[in-house]
Amino acid sequence: METTAKRNINLDYIRSLAIVNVICIHSMGILNEKESVDALSFFQSFFYSIYSTFIYTGVPLFVLLSGSLLLAKDEFVSSFYIKRFRRLLQPFFIWSLIAYILLSFKREDGCSVFDFMKSFFSCGVHGIYWYVYMIIGLYLFTPFLRKLLVSCSRIEMSVFVGLLFFINF
């Protein structure tokens, strides 16, 4: 008999909030230009700061959701990597290649396999793909964090999270 996991609706609420926040981030791109922000009045600047503080939680919420869902799974490290990197790297490579070719036409400097590979494995073909490198980092560390966190007591976990918070603060 199969057992199905009960859906946690709270995670859907967090995901929905993160989606709305990321849409807002992309929608307010014109305000993010330095000249636009500098030209705001005090009231507008104050409102912009509060609004930005709230909506820029979108990406961290996605990361936290991904981490909590990935840490909850129990699977072999090899199958973890194979499953996730197969789904991530192939489309990422193809879209990076497309972006590289389009950007090469725009720059009029031509395409080179060496230049593409160098940018793909170093700084990225385009800044719009920053999050993929973040996801790769998340995937690389998750199996090790899972092993570490499974063996931790609640107090050790609190100290670990506190240290991470302190380091990032």
Secondary structure, DSSP 8 states (H G I E B T S, - for coil): --------HHHHHHHHHHHHHHHHHHHTGGGGSHHHHHTS-HHHHHHHHHHHHHHTTHHHHHHHHHHHHHHT----HHHHHHHHHHHHHHHHHHHHHHHHHHHHHHHTS---HHHHHHHHHTT-SSGGGHHHHHHHHHHHHHHHHHHHHHT--HHHHHHHHHHHHHHH-
